[in-house]
Every structure is written in structure tokens, then in C-alpha cells.
């Protein structure tokens, strides 16, 4: 699922409540004394955020303008590489994608309203080609995204979770070398500890056992 055009949902009054994927609360009605985000607002927020990762962006897309509408003024964006605050800085991070990547597309696997009643979690796969690599090298990155919304339905915290290991393993040869390195490192460090344990502590354990006999 991806938005072909960058659009921002209209702000909604009230906080969201926990709702299973595919059956979000609708109409902004009260549930348990609290307001919930309409399902249309949840869907449009997810679609807009997914579209930010597309490279190239749709022709004429106003990414900065949509980010300002979608995110609170003092919103934060964090991932394993960056931590920024402010909607203008968040827009800058998405603009960087067009400078670093030849192309990129995101597949949305699932999304749901989080149990805190104010957030949305998304599970996606980003497929991209860095500009420093030939276009035949398409890499995949599994991303887990958490969006925390404020009382009017704007994003106040955007967190992307992904691992560097998943990026390395996208390279056919480098991924195999990395996996072999992890296996060898695990074997070597385990062996070294076992040897050190025997040399340094076995005599002490033997004396302790004799003392108890």
C-alpha cells in the first residue's frame, strides 16, 4: 500500500483508541469516555507517511508542506542513524532519500492502532538502490514504524526501527561473508571463554568441592 500523491489527512479532534488491524474505530465517536481517531484519518496518515519514502517523489509533490500539515511543530523523528526535532528538519530527512537513492519503494504489510490509544504501528519493507551502486543492486530493509499522535491527530513522535544487519544481508556476497563472520566470531569467543574458564577457575572449583566433602 502506498500513496501515489503526497497528501495530508485533516486533523482530527481527540485521541485514538486501541483497535485491531483492519477494523479501526470510525467517525471520531466516544469510546469509554475518550475520543478515537476516525479510520479514514488512520488510513490517510499511514498512506502519507509511506509515500514519504518513495524515490522519486511524485511530480509536483510538496513534501515539506505535507510534513508541516501532518506533523506537530515540535515533532521528533528518530531511527538508528538520526534523531531530529521540528517538522522542517523531519522533511529534510525525507528529502535526503532522493539525494542518496536512485529509487525506493515501500511495501506496507500491516498497520494497527497501538494499545496506548494514541499511536499507530506499521510494518513495512523498503526496497531501494543507493546511488553509489549500479541500478541492478536492489536492497531490502524491514522497518517497524511507530507513530505517536497528539490530541488533534498530528504526529508528535515518529520512530523507525531497523537493523544494520538486515541491510548488510541484502548484499548477496557481503551477506554471506557477514553471516560467516558472525558464526566464526561466535565459535572463537565461546572457545576462548571455555579455555580461560578452565585455566583460571577450574582449580578453584576443585578445591571448593574438596572442602565440602
Backbone as JSON Lines, residues from 0, in Angstrom:
{"i":0,"aa":"X","n":[0.85,-1.19,0.0],"ca":[0.0,0.0,0.0],"c":[0.89,1.24,0.0]}
{"i":1,"aa":"X","n":[0.69,2.14,-0.92],"ca":[1.47,3.36,-0.96],"c":[0.64,4.44,-1.63]}
{"i":2,"aa":"X","n":[0.86,5.66,-1.18],"ca":[0.11,6.77,-1.73],"c":[0.81,7.28,-2.98]}
{"i":3,"aa":"X","n":[0.1,7.4,-4.08],"ca":[0.71,7.89,-5.31],"c":[0.93,9.39,-5.25]}
{"i":4,"aa":"X","n":[0.16,10.09,-4.43],"ca":[0.31,11.53,-4.27],"c":[0.47,11.85,-2.79]}
{"i":5,"aa":"X","n":[1.35,12.77,-2.5],"ca":[1.55,13.19,-1.11],"c":[0.39,14.04,-0.66]}
{"i":6,"aa":"X","n":[-0.37,13.55,0.27],"ca":[-1.49,14.31,0.82],"c":[-1.52,14.12,2.32]}
{"i":7,"aa":"X","n":[-1.96,15.14,3.02],"ca":[-2.05,15.07,4.47],"c":[-3.5,14.95,4.9]}
{"i":8,"aa":"X","n":[-3.79,14.11,5.9],"ca":[-5.15,13.99,6.4],"c":[-5.54,15.23,7.17]}
{"i":9,"aa":"X","n":[-6.84,15.49,7.26],"ca":[-7.32,16.62,8.06],"c":[-7.15,16.28,9.53]}
{"i":10,"aa":"X","n":[-6.68,17.24,10.35],"ca":[-6.53,16.97,11.77],"c":[-7.84,16.52,12.38]}
{"i":11,"aa":"X","n":[-7.75,15.6,13.33],"ca":[-8.94,15.08,13.98],"c":[-8.89,15.39,15.45]}
{"i":12,"aa":"X","n":[-10.02,15.75,16.03],"ca":[-10.06,16.03,17.45],"c":[-10.16,14.74,18.22]}
{"i":13,"aa":"X","n":[-9.43,14.68,19.33],"ca":[-9.49,13.5,20.18],"c":[-8.37,12.55,19.9]}
{"i":14,"aa":"X","n":[-8.09,11.66,20.86],"ca":[-7.03,10.69,20.72],"c":[-7.6,9.39,20.19]}
{"i":15,"aa":"X","n":[-6.7,8.57,19.64],"ca":[-7.13,7.28,19.12],"c":[-7.23,6.27,20.24]}
{"i":16,"aa":"X","n":[-7.97,5.2,19.99],"ca":[-8.04,4.11,20.96],"c":[-7.61,2.84,20.29]}
{"i":17,"aa":"X","n":[-7.27,1.85,21.11],"ca":[-6.78,0.59,20.57],"c":[-7.84,-0.04,19.68]}
{"i":18,"aa":"X","n":[-7.41,-0.5,18.52],"ca":[-8.33,-1.1,17.57],"c":[-7.58,-2.11,16.75]}
{"i":19,"aa":"X","n":[-8.12,-3.28,16.48],"ca":[-7.41,-4.28,15.71],"c":[-7.22,-3.84,14.28]}
{"i":20,"aa":"X","n":[-6.15,-4.37,13.66],"ca":[-5.86,-4.03,12.27],"c":[-7.04,-4.38,11.38]}
{"i":21,"aa":"X","n":[-7.36,-3.46,10.47],"ca":[-8.43,-3.71,9.54],"c":[-9.81,-3.39,10.09]}
{"i":22,"aa":"X","n":[-9.9,-3.0,11.38],"ca":[-11.21,-2.64,11.94],"c":[-11.05,-1.47,12.87]}
{"i":23,"aa":"X","n":[-10.46,-0.38,12.34],"ca":[-10.21,0.81,13.14],"c":[-11.52,1.5,13.52]}
{"i":24,"aa":"X","n":[-11.47,2.2,14.64],"ca":[-12.65,2.94,15.07],"c":[-12.97,4.01,14.05]}
{"i":25,"aa":"X","n":[-14.25,4.34,13.91],"ca":[-14.6,5.31,12.89],"c":[-15.48,6.41,13.46]}
{"i":26,"aa":"X","n":[-15.5,7.49,12.68],"ca":[-16.43,8.57,12.98],"c":[-16.04,9.46,14.14]}
{"i":27,"aa":"X","n":[-14.91,9.19,14.81],"ca":[-14.5,10.03,15.92],"c":[-15.44,9.92,17.1]}
{"i":28,"aa":"X","n":[-16.2,8.83,17.22],"ca":[-17.15,8.68,18.3],"c":[-16.45,8.37,19.6]}
{"i":29,"aa":"X","n":[-17.13,8.63,20.71],"ca":[-16.55,8.35,22.02],"c":[-16.56,6.87,22.28]}
{"i":30,"aa":"X","n":[-15.52,6.39,22.92],"ca":[-15.45,5.0,23.34],"c":[-14.82,4.99,24.72]}
{"i":31,"aa":"X","n":[-15.58,4.58,25.71],"ca":[-15.07,4.56,27.07],"c":[-14.75,5.95,27.59]}
{"i":32,"aa":"X","n":[-15.47,6.96,27.08],"ca":[-15.28,8.32,27.57],"c":[-14.17,9.08,26.87]}
{"i":33,"aa":"X","n":[-13.48,8.46,25.88],"ca":[-12.42,9.16,25.17],"c":[-12.7,9.17,23.68]}
{"i":34,"aa":"X","n":[-12.17,10.18,22.99],"ca":[-12.36,10.28,21.55],"c":[-11.42,9.33,20.83]}
{"i":35,"aa":"X","n":[-11.82,8.87,19.67],"ca":[-10.98,7.98,18.88],"c":[-10.75,8.6,17.5]}
{"i":36,"aa":"X","n":[-9.64,8.23,16.87],"ca":[-9.36,8.73,15.54],"c":[-10.24,7.99,14.53]}
{"i":37,"aa":"X","n":[-10.86,8.71,13.61],"ca":[-11.64,8.04,12.56],"c":[-10.74,7.12,11.75]}
{"i":38,"aa":"X","n":[-11.28,6.02,11.26],"ca":[-10.5,5.08,10.47],"c":[-9.93,5.74,9.23]}
{"i":39,"aa":"X","n":[-10.68,6.71,8.67],"ca":[-10.19,7.41,7.47],"c":[-8.94,8.21,7.79]}
{"i":40,"aa":"X","n":[-8.85,8.78,9.0],"ca":[-7.67,9.55,9.39],"c":[-6.48,8.62,9.58]}
{"i":41,"aa":"X","n":[-6.71,7.46,10.17],"ca":[-5.63,6.49,10.36],"c":[-5.09,6.04,9.0]}
{"i":42,"aa":"X","n":[-6.0,5.68,8.09],"ca":[-5.57,5.2,6.78],"c":[-4.81,6.27,6.01]}
{"i":43,"aa":"X","n":[-5.31,7.5,6.02],"ca":[-4.65,8.56,5.25],"c":[-3.32,8.95,5.87]}
{"i":44,"aa":"X","n":[-3.2,8.88,7.2],"ca":[-1.92,9.15,7.86],"c":[-0.89,8.11,7.46]}
{"i":45,"aa":"X","n":[-1.29,6.84,7.49],"ca":[-0.39,5.75,7.11],"c":[0.04,5.9,5.65]}
{"i":46,"aa":"X","n":[-0.92,6.16,4.76],"ca":[-0.61,6.29,3.33],"c":[0.35,7.45,3.07]}
{"i":47,"aa":"X","n":[0.14,8.57,3.77],"ca":[1.01,9.73,3.58],"c":[2.43,9.44,4.04]}
{"i":48,"aa":"X","n":[2.56,8.82,5.22],"ca":[3.89,8.51,5.75],"c":[4.63,7.53,4.83]}
{"i":49,"aa":"X","n":[3.92,6.51,4.34],"ca":[4.54,5.56,3.42],"c":[5.05,6.27,2.18]}
{"i":50,"aa":"X","n":[4.28,7.22,1.67],"ca":[4.66,7.91,0.44],"c":[5.9,8.76,0.59]}
{"i":51,"aa":"X","n":[6.25,9.17,1.83],"ca":[7.44,9.99,2.05],"c":[8.73,9.25,1.67]}
{"i":52,"aa":"X","n":[8.69,7.92,1.71],"ca":[9.9,7.12,1.45],"c":[10.09,6.8,-0.03]}
{"i":53,"aa":"X","n":[9.15,7.22,-0.88],"ca":[9.24,6.9,-2.3],"c":[10.3,7.75,-2.99]}
{"i":54,"aa":"X","n":[11.07,7.12,-3.86],"ca":[12.05,7.82,-4.69],"c":[11.91,7.27,-6.11]}
{"i":55,"aa":"X","n":[11.64,8.13,-7.09],"ca":[11.46,9.58,-6.95],"c":[10.07,9.92,-6.4]}
{"i":56,"aa":"X","n":[9.95,11.13,-5.86],"ca":[8.65,11.59,-5.39],"c":[7.74,11.9,-6.57]}
{"i":57,"aa":"X","n":[6.44,11.84,-6.38],"ca":[5.52,12.22,-7.46],"c":[5.82,13.63,-7.96]}
{"i":58,"aa":"X","n":[5.68,13.84,-9.26],"ca":[5.97,15.15,-9.83],"c":[5.08,16.22,-9.21]}
{"i":59,"aa":"X","n":[5.69,17.3,-8.78],"ca":[4.94,18.41,-8.18],"c":[4.58,18.21,-6.72]}
{"i":60,"aa":"X","n":[5.06,17.13,-6.13],"ca":[4.73,16.85,-4.73],"c":[5.37,17.88,-3.8]}
{"i":61,"aa":"X","n":[4.61,18.38,-2.85],"ca":[5.1,19.36,-1.87],"c":[5.37,18.62,-0.56]}
{"i":62,"aa":"X","n":[6.5,17.92,-0.51],"ca":[6.81,17.1,0.66],"c":[6.87,17.93,1.93]}
{"i":63,"aa":"X","n":[7.58,19.06,1.86],"ca":[7.73,19.91,3.05],"c":[6.38,20.41,3.55]}
{"i":64,"aa":"X","n":[5.51,20.8,2.62],"ca":[4.2,21.3,3.01],"c":[3.34,20.23,3.65]}
{"i":65,"aa":"X","n":[3.38,19.01,3.1],"ca":[2.59,17.92,3.66],"c":[3.11,17.53,5.03]}
{"i":66,"aa":"X","n":[4.44,17.49,5.2],"ca":[5.02,17.17,6.5],"c":[4.58,18.19,7.54]}
{"i":67,"aa":"X","n":[4.57,19.47,7.18],"ca":[4.15,20.5,8.13],"c":[2.69,20.33,8.54]}
{"i":68,"aa":"X","n":[1.85,19.87,7.62],"ca":[0.45,19.63,7.95],"c":[0.26,18.37,8.8]}
{"i":69,"aa":"X","n":[1.09,17.36,8.53],"ca":[0.91,16.05,9.15],"c":[1.55,15.95,10.53]}
{"i":70,"aa":"X","n":[2.67,16.66,10.72],"ca":[3.43,16.57,11.97],"c":[3.23,17.81,12.83]}
{"i":71,"aa":"X","n":[3.26,17.6,14.14],"ca":[3.23,18.73,15.07],"c":[4.5,19.56,14.89]}
{"i":72,"aa":"X","n":[4.43,20.84,15.24],"ca":[5.55,21.74,15.01],"c":[6.81,21.27,15.7]}
{"i":73,"aa":"X","n":[6.69,20.71,16.91],"ca":[7.86,20.26,17.67],"c":[8.0,18.73,17.64]}
{"i":74,"aa":"X","n":[7.49,18.1,16.58],"ca":[7.55,16.65,16.46],"c":[8.99,16.17,16.39]}
{"i":75,"aa":"X","n":[9.2,14.89,16.74],"ca":[10.52,14.29,16.67],"c":[10.51,13.11,15.7]}
{"i":76,"aa":"X","n":[11.67,12.89,15.07],"ca":[11.86,11.74,14.19],"c":[13.16,11.06,14.59]}
{"i":77,"aa":"X","n":[13.1,9.76,14.86],"ca":[14.3,9.02,15.24],"c":[14.36,7.7,14.5]}
{"i":78,"aa":"X","n":[15.58,7.3,14.15],"ca":[15.85,5.96,13.63],"c":[17.26,5.6,14.1]}
{"i":79,"aa":"X","n":[17.82,4.45,13.71],"ca":[19.14,4.08,14.21],"c":[20.27,5.04,13.83]}
{"i":80,"aa":"X","n":[20.02,5.95,12.88],"ca":[21.07,6.86,12.44],"c":[20.88,8.3,12.87]}
{"i":81,"aa":"X","n":[19.64,8.77,12.96],"ca":[19.4,10.19,13.22],"c":[18.36,10.38,14.32]}
{"i":82,"aa":"X","n":[18.39,11.59,14.9],"ca":[17.42,11.99,15.91],"c":[17.21,13.49,15.73]}
{"i":83,"aa":"X","n":[16.08,13.88,15.15],"ca":[15.84,15.3,14.87],"c":[14.47,15.7,15.42]}
{"i":84,"aa":"X","n":[14.3,17.0,15.61],"ca":[13.01,17.54,16.06],"c":[12.64,18.74,15.21]}
{"i":85,"aa":"X","n":[11.34,18.94,15.04],"ca":[10.84,20.03,14.22],"c":[10.43,19.52,12.85]}
{"i":86,"aa":"X","n":[9.27,19.96,12.37],"ca":[8.74,19.44,11.11],"c":[9.65,19.76,9.92]}
{"i":87,"aa":"X","n":[10.34,20.91,9.94],"ca":[11.21,21.25,8.81],"c":[12.41,20.31,8.75]}
{"i":88,"aa":"X","n":[12.95,19.95,9.92],"ca":[14.09,19.01,9.94],"c":[13.64,17.6,9.56]}
{"i":89,"aa":"X","n":[12.42,17.24,9.93],"ca":[11.9,15.93,9.55],"c":[11.74,15.86,8.03]}
{"i":90,"aa":"X","n":[11.21,16.92,7.43],"ca":[11.08,16.96,5.97],"c":[12.45,16.85,5.3]}
{"i":91,"aa":"X","n":[13.46,17.47,5.9],"ca":[14.81,17.41,5.34],"c":[15.32,15.98,5.29]}
{"i":92,"aa":"X","n":[14.99,15.18,6.31],"ca":[15.43,13.79,6.33],"c":[14.82,13.0,5.17]}
{"i":93,"aa":"X","n":[13.56,13.25,4.86],"ca":[12.93,12.56,3.73],"c":[13.49,13.06,2.4]}
{"i":94,"aa":"X","n":[13.84,14.35,2.33],"ca":[14.45,14.88,1.1],"c":[15.8,14.23,0.84]}
{"i":95,"aa":"X","n":[16.52,13.89,1.9],"ca":[17.82,13.25,1.74],"c":[17.72,11.94,0.98]}
{"i":96,"aa":"X","n":[16.59,11.25,1.1],"ca":[16.43,9.97,0.41],"c":[16.61,10.13,-1.09]}
{"i":97,"aa":"X","n":[16.07,11.21,-1.64],"ca":[16.18,11.44,-3.09],"c":[17.62,11.71,-3.52]}
{"i":98,"aa":"X","n":[18.44,12.23,-2.59],"ca":[19.84,12.51,-2.9],"c":[20.71,11.27,-2.76]}
{"i":99,"aa":"X","n":[20.32,10.35,-1.87],"ca":[21.14,9.18,-1.59],"c":[20.75,7.95,-2.39]}
{"i":100,"aa":"X","n":[19.48,7.91,-2.85],"ca":[18.98,6.71,-3.5],"c":[18.59,6.96,-4.96]}
{"i":101,"aa":"X","n":[18.83,5.95,-5.8],"ca":[18.38,6.02,-7.2],"c":[16.86,5.86,-7.26]}
{"i":102,"aa":"X","n":[16.39,4.9,-6.51],"ca":[14.94,4.66,-6.44],"c":[14.64,3.94,-5.13]}
{"i":103,"aa":"X","n":[13.4,4.05,-4.7],"ca":[12.96,3.39,-3.47],"c":[11.46,3.23,-3.51]}
{"i":104,"aa":"X","n":[11.01,2.12,-2.96],"ca":[9.58,1.84,-2.86],"c":[9.33,1.12,-1.54]}
{"i":105,"aa":"X","n":[8.15,1.33,-0.99],"ca":[7.82,0.72,0.3],"c":[6.57,-0.15,0.15]}
{"i":106,"aa":"X","n":[6.66,-1.36,0.68],"ca":[5.51,-2.25,0.74],"c":[4.99,-2.27,2.17]}
{"i":107,"aa":"X","n":[3.74,-1.9,2.34],"ca":[3.11,-1.91,3.65],"c":[2.49,-3.27,3.92]}
{"i":108,"aa":"X","n":[3.01,-3.98,4.92],"ca":[2.5,-5.31,5.25],"c":[1.28,-5.23,6.17]}
{"i":109,"aa":"X","n":[1.35,-4.34,7.17],"ca":[0.24,-4.23,8.12],"c":[0.39,-2.94,8.91]}
{"i":110,"aa":"X","n":[-0.72,-2.52,9.52],"ca":[-0.7,-1.4,10.46],"c":[-1.85,-1.59,11.43]}
{"i":111,"aa":"X","n":[-1.69,-0.99,12.6],"ca":[-2.74,-1.1,13.62],"c":[-2.63,0.07,14.58]}
{"i":112,"aa":"X","n":[-3.74,0.36,15.22],"ca":[-3.75,1.36,16.29],"c":[-3.15,0.71,17.53]}
{"i":113,"aa":"X","n":[-2.21,1.38,18.16],"ca":[-1.49,0.8,19.28],"c":[-2.35,0.81,20.55]}
{"i":114,"aa":"X","n":[-1.94,-0.02,21.52],"ca":[-2.73,-0.2,22.74],"c":[-2.76,1.05,23.61]}
{"i":115,"aa":"X","n":[-1.79,1.98,23.4],"ca":[-1.83,3.21,24.19],"c":[-2.94,4.15,23.74]}
{"i":116,"aa":"X","n":[-3.62,3.81,22.64],"ca":[-4.75,4.6,22.17],"c":[-4.38,5.87,21.44]}
{"i":117,"aa":"X","n":[-3.09,6.16,21.3],"ca":[-2.67,7.41,20.66],"c":[-1.66,7.19,19.55]}
{"i":118,"aa":"X","n":[-1.41,5.94,19.2],"ca":[-0.37,5.69,18.22],"c":[-0.76,4.68,17.16]}
{"i":119,"aa":"X","n":[0.06,4.64,16.12],"ca":[-0.12,3.7,15.01],"c":[1.21,2.98,14.82]}
{"i":120,"aa":"X","n":[1.16,1.67,14.69],"ca":[2.37,0.91,14.37],"c":[2.24,0.37,12.95]}
{"i":121,"aa":"X","n":[3.35,0.39,12.22],"ca":[3.38,-0.04,10.83],"c":[4.51,-1.03,10.61]}
{"i":122,"aa":"X","n":[4.26,-2.03,9.79],"ca":[5.28,-3.0,9.41],"c":[5.47,-2.9,7.9]}
{"i":123,"aa":"X","n":[6.67,-2.52,7.46],"ca":[6.91,-2.28,6.04],"c":[8.24,-2.91,5.6]}
{"i":124,"aa":"X","n":[8.38,-3.05,4.3],"ca":[9.66,-3.42,3.69],"c":[10.01,-2.34,2.67]}
{"i":125,"aa":"X","n":[11.19,-1.77,2.82],"ca":[11.68,-0.74,1.9],"c":[12.69,-1.37,0.95]}
{"i":126,"aa":"X","n":[12.43,-1.28,-0.33],"ca":[13.35,-1.77,-1.35],"c":[13.97,-0.56,-2.04]}
{"i":127,"aa":"X","n":[15.3,-0.51,-2.09],"ca":[15.95,0.71,-2.58],"c":[17.28,0.38,-3.25]}
{"i":128,"aa":"X","n":[17.75,1.33,-4.07],"ca":[19.04,1.22,-4.73],"c":[19.85,2.47,-4.4]}
{"i":129,"aa":"X","n":[20.95,2.35,-3.66],"ca":[21.8,3.52,-3.37],"c":[22.44,4.05,-4.65]}
{"i":130,"aa":"X","n":[22.66,5.35,-4.71],"ca":[23.27,5.95,-5.89],"c":[24.71,5.48,-6.11]}
{"i":131,"aa":"X","n":[25.38,5.04,-5.06],"ca":[26.76,4.6,-5.19],"c":[26.87,3.2,-5.79]}
{"i":132,"aa":"X","n":[25.73,2.53,-5.98],"ca":[25.73,1.18,-6.54],"c":[25.04,1.17,-7.9]}
{"i":133,"aa":"X","n":[25.39,0.2,-8.76],"ca":[24.68,0.05,-10.03],"c":[23.2,-0.22,-9.77]}
{"i":134,"aa":"X","n":[22.38,0.11,-10.73],"ca":[20.92,0.03,-10.56],"c":[20.43,-1.41,-10.37]}
{"i":135,"aa":"X","n":[21.27,-2.4,-10.71],"ca":[20.83,-3.79,-10.55],"c":[20.86,-4.23,-9.09]}
{"i":136,"aa":"X","n":[21.52,-3.47,-8.22],"ca":[21.62,-3.84,-6.82],"c":[20.46,-3.23,-6.03]}
{"i":137,"aa":"X","n":[19.41,-3.99,-5.86],"ca":[18.26,-3.56,-5.07],"c":[18.35,-4.19,-3.68]}
{"i":138,"aa":"X","n":[18.35,-3.37,-2.66],"ca":[18.46,-3.84,-1.29],"c":[17.11,-3.76,-0.6]}
{"i":139,"aa":"X","n":[16.9,-4.6,0.39],"ca":[15.64,-4.62,1.12],"c":[15.9,-4.38,2.61]}
{"i":140,"aa":"X","n":[15.02,-3.62,3.21],"ca":[15.14,-3.29,4.62],"c":[13.78,-3.42,5.29]}
{"i":141,"aa":"X","n":[13.67,-4.28,6.28],"ca":[12.42,-4.43,7.03],"c":[12.37,-3.34,8.09]}
{"i":142,"aa":"X","n":[11.3,-2.6,8.13],"ca":[11.18,-1.45,9.02],"c":[9.91,-1.56,9.87]}
{"i":143,"aa":"X","n":[10.05,-1.33,11.15],"ca":[8.92,-1.23,12.05],"c":[8.8,0.22,12.49]}
{"i":144,"aa":"X","n":[7.65,0.83,12.22],"ca":[7.45,2.25,12.49],"c":[6.39,2.46,13.56]}
{"i":145,"aa":"X","n":[6.67,3.39,14.47],"ca":[5.7,3.78,15.49],"c":[5.41,5.27,15.35]}
{"i":146,"aa":"X","n":[4.13,5.6,15.26],"ca":[3.7,7.0,15.16],"c":[2.86,7.32,16.39]}
{"i":147,"aa":"X","n":[3.29,8.31,17.15],"ca":[2.52,8.76,18.3],"c":[1.83,10.06,17.93]}
{"i":148,"aa":"X","n":[0.5,10.09,18.05],"ca":[-0.29,11.25,17.63],"c":[-0.72,12.08,18.82]}
{"i":149,"aa":"X","n":[-0.87,13.39,18.59],"ca":[-1.33,14.27,19.66],"c":[-2.85,14.33,19.68]}
{"i":150,"aa":"X","n":[-3.41,15.23,20.48],"ca":[-4.86,15.27,20.68],"c":[-5.65,15.72,19.45]}
{"i":151,"aa":"X","n":[-4.97,16.35,18.48],"ca":[-5.67,16.78,17.26],"c":[-5.32,15.88,16.08]}
{"i":152,"aa":"X","n":[-4.63,14.77,16.34],"ca":[-4.35,13.81,15.28],"c":[-3.08,14.05,14.5]}
{"i":153,"aa":"X","n":[-2.24,14.99,14.97],"ca":[-0.96,15.21,14.3],"c":[0.12,14.33,14.93]}
{"i":154,"aa":"X","n":[1.12,13.96,14.12],"ca":[2.2,13.11,14.61],"c":[3.15,13.94,15.47]}
{"i":155,"aa":"X","n":[3.36,13.51,16.7],"ca":[4.31,14.21,17.57],"c":[5.58,13.41,17.79]}
{"i":156,"aa":"X","n":[5.55,12.13,17.45],"ca":[6.76,11.3,17.56],"c":[6.72,10.21,16.49]}
{"i":157,"aa":"X","n":[7.77,10.16,15.68],"ca":[7.9,9.18,14.6],"c":[9.2,8.41,14.85]}
{"i":158,"aa":"X","n":[9.08,7.1,15.06],"ca":[10.25,6.27,15.33],"c":[10.3,5.12,14.34]}
{"i":159,"aa":"X","n":[11.43,5.0,13.63],"ca":[11.67,3.88,12.72],"c":[12.66,2.92,13.37]}
{"i":160,"aa":"X","n":[12.31,1.64,13.41],"ca":[13.21,0.62,13.94],"c":[13.67,-0.28,12.79]}
{"i":161,"aa":"X","n":[14.98,-0.38,12.61],"ca":[15.55,-1.3,11.65],"c":[16.97,-1.62,12.07]}
{"i":162,"aa":"X","n":[17.55,-2.67,11.49],"ca":[18.89,-3.09,11.89],"c":[19.86,-2.99,10.73]}
{"i":163,"aa":"X","n":[21.12,-2.65,11.06],"ca":[22.17,-2.59,10.04],"c":[22.43,-3.98,9.47]}
{"i":164,"aa":"X","n":[22.22,-5.01,10.3],"ca":[22.45,-6.38,9.84],"c":[21.56,-6.71,8.65]}
{"i":165,"aa":"X","n":[20.31,-6.26,8.69],"ca":[19.38,-6.56,7.59],"c":[19.83,-5.88,6.3]}
{"i":166,"aa":"X","n":[20.49,-4.71,6.4],"ca":[21.0,-4.03,5.2],"c":[22.17,-4.81,4.62]}
{"i":167,"aa":"X","n":[23.11,-5.22,5.49],"ca":[24.28,-5.96,5.03],"c":[23.88,-7.27,4.36]}
{"i":168,"aa":"X","n":[22.91,-7.94,4.95],"ca":[22.49,-9.23,4.42],"c":[21.75,-9.12,3.1]}
{"i":169,"aa":"X","n":[21.4,-7.89,2.7],"ca":[20.76,-7.69,1.4],"c":[21.76,-7.85,0.26]}
{"i":170,"aa":"X","n":[23.07,-7.63,0.54],"ca":[24.1,-7.81,-0.47],"c":[24.39,-9.31,-0.59]}
{"i":171,"aa":"X","n":[24.26,-9.9,-1.78],"ca":[24.46,-11.35,-1.93],"c":[25.79,-11.85,-1.37]}
{"i":172,"aa":"X","n":[26.93,-11.29,-1.81],"ca":[28.24,-11.75,-1.36],"c":[28.56,-11.25,0.03]}
{"i":173,"aa":"X","n":[28.34,-9.96,0.26],"ca":[28.64,-9.4,1.57],"c":[27.79,-10.04,2.66]}
{"i":174,"aa":"X","n":[26.54,-10.36,2.35],"ca":[25.67,-11.01,3.32],"c":[26.2,-12.37,3.74]}
{"i":175,"aa":"X","n":[26.73,-13.15,2.76],"ca":[27.3,-14.46,3.09],"c":[28.56,-14.32,3.93]}
{"i":176,"aa":"X","n":[29.4,-13.32,3.6],"ca":[30.62,-13.08,4.37],"c":[30.27,-12.65,5.79]}
{"i":177,"aa":"X","n":[29.27,-11.79,5.91],"ca":[28.85,-11.31,7.23],"c":[28.32,-12.45,8.09]}
{"i":178,"aa":"X","n":[27.51,-13.33,7.49],"ca":[26.98,-14.47,8.23],"c":[28.09,-15.4,8.67]}
{"i":179,"aa":"X","n":[29.08,-15.63,7.79],"ca":[30.22,-16.48,8.15],"c":[31.04,-15.85,9.27]}
{"i":180,"aa":"X","n":[31.21,-14.52,9.19],"ca":[31.95,-13.81,10.24],"c":[31.26,-13.95,11.59]}
{"i":181,"aa":"X","n":[29.94,-13.81,11.61],"ca":[29.19,-13.96,12.87],"c":[29.35,-15.36,13.44]}
{"i":182,"aa":"X","n":[29.3,-16.37,12.55],"ca":[29.43,-17.75,13.01],"c":[30.82,-17.99,13.6]}
{"i":183,"aa":"X","n":[31.86,-17.54,12.87],"ca":[33.23,-17.75,13.34],"c":[33.51,-16.97,14.62]}
{"i":184,"aa":"X","n":[33.0,-15.74,14.7],"ca":[33.22,-14.95,15.91],"c":[32.56,-15.61,17.11]}
{"i":185,"aa":"X","n":[31.35,-16.14,16.9],"ca":[30.69,-16.84,18.0],"c":[31.45,-18.07,18.45]}
{"i":186,"aa":"X","n":[31.98,-18.84,17.48],"ca":[32.74,-20.04,17.81],"c":[34.03,-19.68,18.55]}
{"i":187,"aa":"X","n":[34.76,-18.69,18.05],"ca":[36.05,-18.31,18.64],"c":[35.87,-17.76,20.05]}
{"i":188,"aa":"X","n":[34.93,-16.83,20.22],"ca":[34.76,-16.22,21.54],"c":[34.27,-17.25,22.56]}
{"i":189,"aa":"X","n":[33.42,-18.17,22.13],"ca":[32.96,-19.22,23.04],"c":[34.11,-20.13,23.44]}
{"i":190,"aa":"X","n":[34.94,-20.52,22.46],"ca":[36.07,-21.4,22.74],"c":[37.06,-20.72,23.68]}
{"i":191,"aa":"X","n":[37.37,-19.44,23.41],"ca":[38.32,-18.71,24.26],"c":[37.81,-18.63,25.69]}
{"i":192,"aa":"X","n":[36.52,-18.37,25.87],"ca":[35.99,-18.29,27.23],"c":[36.07,-19.63,27.93]}
{"i":193,"aa":"X","n":[35.75,-20.72,27.22],"ca":[35.81,-22.06,27.83],"c":[37.22,-22.38,28.28]}
{"i":194,"aa":"X","n":[38.22,-22.06,27.43],"ca":[39.62,-22.32,27.78],"c":[40.03,-21.48,28.99]}
{"i":195,"aa":"X","n":[39.68,-20.18,28.98],"ca":[40.03,-19.31,30.1],"c":[39.35,-19.77,31.38]}
{"i":196,"aa":"X","n":[38.11,-20.2,31.25],"ca":[37.37,-20.67,32.43],"c":[38.05,-21.89,33.04]}
{"i":197,"aa":"X","n":[38.51,-22.8,32.19],"ca":[39.18,-23.99,32.69],"c":[40.52,-23.65,33.33]}
{"i":198,"aa":"X","n":[41.26,-22.75,32.69],"ca":[42.59,-22.41,33.19],"c":[42.54,-21.6,34.48]}
{"i":199,"aa":"X","n":[41.61,-20.68,34.56],"ca":[41.59,-19.74,35.67],"c":[40.74,-20.17,36.85]}
{"i":200,"aa":"X","n":[39.69,-20.93,36.59],"ca":[38.73,-21.19,37.66],"c":[38.52,-22.66,38.01]}
{"i":201,"aa":"X","n":[39.02,-23.58,37.16],"ca":[38.77,-24.99,37.43],"c":[39.46,-25.44,38.72]}
{"i":202,"aa":"X","n":[40.69,-24.97,38.91],"ca":[41.41,-25.34,40.14],"c":[40.69,-24.83,41.37]}
{"i":203,"aa":"X","n":[40.16,-23.61,41.27],"ca":[39.44,-23.03,42.41],"c":[38.15,-23.81,42.69]}
{"i":204,"aa":"X","n":[37.46,-24.24,41.63],"ca":[36.24,-25.02,41.83],"c":[36.55,-26.39,42.42]}
{"i":205,"aa":"X","n":[37.69,-26.98,41.99],"ca":[38.08,-28.29,42.51],"c":[38.37,-28.22,44.01]}
{"i":206,"aa":"X","n":[39.06,-27.17,44.41],"ca":[39.35,-27.0,45.84],"c":[38.07,-26.78,46.63]}
{"i":207,"aa":"X","n":[37.13,-26.07,46.07],"ca":[35.86,-25.81,46.75],"c":[35.08,-27.09,46.91]}
{"i":208,"aa":"X","n":[35.08,-27.95,45.9],"ca":[34.37,-29.22,46.02],"c":[34.98,-30.12,47.08]}
{"i":209,"aa":"X","n":[36.33,-30.14,47.16],"ca":[37.0,-30.94,48.17],"c":[36.71,-30.45,49.57]}
{"i":210,"aa":"X","n":[36.56,-29.12,49.71],"ca":[36.29,-28.55,51.03],"c":[34.93,-28.96,51.55]}
{"i":211,"aa":"X","n":[34.01,-29.22,50.62],"ca":[32.65,-29.62,51.03],"c":[32.52,-31.11,51.29]}
{"i":212,"aa":"X","n":[33.51,-31.87,50.89],"ca":[33.47,-33.33,51.07],"c":[33.85,-33.72,52.5]}
